[in-house]
Amino acid sequence: MSSELSSPESVHDTPLHGEDSLPPELKLKKKDFKRLFDPTRELDGWERYRALIDASDEAYDLIDISNREARFALIVMGGLNALPLLLLTKMDIITAMTRFERMWMLSFLIGYAVLLLYFILQAIEALHPGRFRPSLKDWPAGTDRPIGVRYYEDVIKRTDAEHWAAWQHVRLAQLNAELAVQQHGLALKNDAKHRAVRRLFIGLRAMAAMLGAVFAMYLLFSWT
């Protein structure tokens, strides 16, 4: 066997015939050559692991954003609720109203209270952590079936020694599959939270409109 073939140098690293005669700027570097195939090649195991970790981090960031939006809506609601309390302190004006006017005011305040209750329920739903445990009943049999080394409800079913033993035998494909399942559960949780936050702000706008109507009626009846 010739020394060229027994050399540890890869065949791909061996210069082609006439390559030395090419200008340096025309020579294709190994990284550039690999980059040409990056858009079409599949990810390897570790690249898939890093991509799934990034997707999970992004999902947790979205959950945190939804929680901040819900808390902001609660702060705005607290400011709106201070206005009806201020209105109820003006008992002299309320007693000066006719029975018909007081009935109208009472009906608007009851409507506002119903909206307030709806708002509180939506805020609870938006801030509730939710439960989206993945189901692996329909998972096809194979070497990539998750064995439960990341999800906390699966972890606490084992002792610490059993959990460490499971980590000793887990394969990268199983770990990536479990990350994908976990990321899918986070996506379901984000979808539920975003729907709740959307309904929360719809209720907040309805509360502001109802409160504006209450004060308009209050001013109308107090000046007439």
C-alpha positions as CSV (number, residue, x, y, z in Angstrom):
1,M,0.0,0.0,0.0
2,S,1.4,3.4,-0.9
3,S,2.3,6.0,1.7
4,E,-0.3,8.3,0.3
5,L,-3.2,6.0,1.1
6,S,-1.8,5.0,4.5
7,S,-1.4,8.6,5.5
8,P,-3.9,9.8,8.2
9,E,-4.8,12.7,6.0
10,S,-8.3,12.4,4.6
11,V,-9.0,11.9,1.0
12,H,-11.1,15.1,1.1
13,D,-8.2,17.0,2.4
14,T,-5.9,15.8,-0.4
15,P,-5.6,18.6,-3.0
16,L,-7.2,18.0,-6.4
17,H,-5.1,17.9,-9.6
18,G,-4.4,21.4,-10.5
19,E,-5.6,22.9,-7.3
20,D,-2.2,24.3,-6.4
21,S,-2.4,26.4,-9.6
22,L,-5.6,28.1,-8.5
23,P,-5.4,31.6,-6.9
24,P,-5.7,31.5,-3.1
25,E,-9.0,33.4,-3.2
26,L,-10.6,30.7,-5.4
27,K,-9.6,27.8,-3.1
28,L,-12.6,26.4,-1.3
29,K,-12.0,26.2,2.4
30,K,-13.3,23.2,4.3
31,K,-15.7,25.3,6.4
32,D,-17.0,27.0,3.4
33,F,-17.6,23.7,1.7
34,K,-19.5,22.4,4.7
35,R,-21.5,25.6,4.8
36,L,-22.8,24.9,1.3
37,F,-24.6,21.8,2.6
38,D,-25.8,23.3,5.9
39,P,-29.3,24.4,4.6
40,T,-30.1,20.8,3.4
41,R,-28.4,18.5,5.9
42,E,-30.1,17.1,9.0
43,L,-29.0,18.2,12.5
44,D,-26.8,15.9,14.4
45,G,-27.7,14.8,17.9
46,W,-25.9,17.6,19.8
47,E,-27.1,20.3,17.4
48,R,-30.7,19.0,17.9
49,Y,-30.2,19.1,21.7
50,R,-29.0,22.7,21.7
51,A,-31.9,23.7,19.4
52,L,-34.4,22.1,21.7
53,I,-32.9,23.8,24.7
54,D,-33.1,27.1,23.0
55,A,-36.8,26.4,22.1
56,S,-37.6,25.5,25.7
57,D,-35.9,28.7,27.0
58,E,-37.9,30.8,24.5
59,A,-41.1,29.0,25.7
60,Y,-40.3,29.9,29.3
61,D,-39.6,33.5,28.3
62,L,-43.1,33.6,26.7
63,I,-44.7,32.3,29.9
64,D,-42.9,35.0,31.9
65,I,-44.1,37.7,29.4
66,S,-47.7,36.4,29.8
67,N,-47.5,36.6,33.6
68,R,-46.2,40.2,33.4
69,E,-49.0,41.2,31.1
70,A,-51.6,39.6,33.5
71,R,-50.0,41.4,36.5
72,F,-50.1,44.7,34.5
73,A,-53.8,44.2,33.8
74,L,-54.4,43.6,37.5
75,I,-52.7,46.9,38.3
76,V,-54.9,48.7,35.8
77,M,-58.0,47.0,37.3
78,G,-57.0,48.2,40.7
79,G,-56.9,51.8,39.4
80,L,-60.3,51.4,37.8
81,N,-61.9,50.0,40.9
82,A,-60.9,53.0,42.9
83,L,-63.3,55.2,40.9
84,P,-66.6,53.3,41.8
85,L,-65.5,53.4,45.5
86,L,-65.1,57.2,45.1
87,L,-68.5,57.4,43.6
88,L,-70.1,55.5,46.5
89,T,-68.7,58.0,48.9
90,K,-70.9,60.8,47.4
91,M,-74.0,59.6,49.2
92,D,-75.6,63.1,49.2
93,I,-75.8,63.2,45.4
94,I,-77.0,59.6,45.2
95,T,-79.8,60.3,47.7
96,A,-80.8,63.4,45.7
97,M,-81.5,61.2,42.6
98,T,-84.9,60.0,41.8
99,R,-85.9,56.3,42.1
100,F,-85.7,55.9,38.4
101,E,-82.2,57.4,38.2
102,R,-81.0,55.2,41.1
103,M,-82.3,52.1,39.4
104,W,-80.3,53.0,36.3
105,M,-77.2,53.6,38.4
106,L,-77.7,50.3,40.2
107,S,-78.1,48.4,37.0
108,F,-74.9,49.8,35.6
109,L,-73.0,49.1,38.8
110,I,-74.3,45.5,38.8
111,G,-73.0,45.1,35.2
112,Y,-69.7,46.5,36.3
113,A,-69.6,44.0,39.2
114,V,-70.3,41.1,36.7
115,L,-67.5,42.3,34.5
116,L,-65.2,42.6,37.5
117,L,-65.9,39.0,38.5
118,Y,-65.2,37.8,34.9
119,F,-62.0,39.8,35.0
120,I,-60.8,38.1,38.2
121,L,-61.6,34.7,36.9
122,Q,-59.6,35.3,33.7
123,A,-56.7,36.7,35.7
124,I,-56.6,33.6,37.8
125,E,-56.6,31.5,34.6
126,A,-53.9,33.5,33.1
127,L,-51.6,33.3,36.2
128,H,-52.5,29.6,36.9
129,P,-49.5,27.4,36.2
130,G,-51.6,24.9,34.3
131,R,-51.1,21.2,33.9
132,F,-49.9,19.9,30.6
133,R,-48.2,16.6,31.4
134,P,-47.2,14.8,28.1
135,S,-48.7,11.5,27.4
136,L,-46.4,8.8,25.9
137,K,-49.1,6.1,25.4
138,D,-49.0,6.4,21.7
139,W,-45.2,6.8,21.4
140,P,-43.9,4.2,18.9
141,A,-41.6,1.6,20.3
142,G,-38.0,2.4,19.5
143,T,-34.6,3.5,20.9
144,D,-35.7,7.1,21.2
145,R,-38.7,6.6,23.6
146,P,-38.2,9.0,26.6
147,I,-37.5,7.4,29.9
148,G,-38.4,10.4,32.1
149,V,-35.2,11.9,33.4
150,R,-36.2,15.6,33.0
151,Y,-39.9,16.0,33.8
152,Y,-40.3,16.4,37.6
153,E,-43.3,14.1,38.0
154,D,-41.3,11.3,36.4
155,V,-38.2,12.1,38.4
156,I,-39.9,12.0,41.8
157,K,-41.2,8.5,41.1
158,R,-37.7,7.2,41.5
159,T,-35.2,7.3,44.4
160,D,-32.1,9.4,44.0
161,A,-30.1,6.3,43.2
162,E,-32.6,5.1,40.6
163,H,-32.7,8.5,39.0
164,W,-28.9,8.5,38.8
165,A,-29.0,5.0,37.3
166,A,-31.4,6.2,34.7
167,W,-29.1,9.0,33.7
168,Q,-26.3,6.5,33.3
169,H,-28.1,4.6,30.6
170,V,-30.0,7.4,28.8
171,R,-29.2,7.9,25.2
172,L,-28.9,11.2,23.4
173,A,-31.9,10.3,21.1
174,Q,-34.0,9.6,24.2
175,L,-32.9,12.9,25.8
176,N,-33.8,14.8,22.7
177,A,-37.2,13.1,22.4
178,E,-38.0,14.1,26.0
179,L,-36.9,17.6,25.4
180,A,-39.2,17.7,22.3
181,V,-42.1,16.4,24.3
182,Q,-41.5,18.9,27.1
183,Q,-41.3,21.7,24.6
184,H,-44.6,20.6,23.1
185,G,-46.2,20.8,26.6
186,L,-44.8,24.3,27.1
187,A,-46.3,25.3,23.7
188,L,-49.7,24.1,24.9
189,K,-49.3,26.0,28.1
190,N,-48.3,29.2,26.3
191,D,-51.3,28.9,24.0
192,A,-53.7,28.5,27.0
193,K,-52.0,31.5,28.7
194,H,-52.1,33.7,25.7
195,R,-55.8,33.0,25.2
196,A,-56.5,33.8,28.8
197,V,-54.5,37.0,28.7
198,R,-56.4,38.0,25.5
199,R,-59.7,37.5,27.2
200,L,-58.4,39.3,30.2
201,F,-57.7,42.5,28.3
202,I,-61.0,42.2,26.5
203,G,-62.6,42.2,29.9
204,L,-60.5,45.1,31.0
205,R,-61.7,47.2,28.0
206,A,-65.3,46.2,28.8
207,M,-64.8,47.3,32.4
208,A,-63.4,50.7,31.3
209,A,-66.3,51.2,28.9
210,M,-68.8,50.3,31.6
211,L,-67.1,52.5,34.1
212,G,-67.2,55.4,31.7
213,A,-71.0,54.8,31.2
214,V,-71.5,54.7,35.0
215,F,-69.8,58.1,35.4
216,A,-71.6,59.6,32.5
217,M,-74.9,58.6,34.1
218,Y,-73.7,59.9,37.4
219,L,-72.8,63.3,35.9
220,L,-76.1,63.4,34.0
221,F,-78.2,62.7,37.0
222,S,-76.3,64.9,39.4
223,W,-76.6,68.0,37.1
224,T,-80.2,67.6,36.2
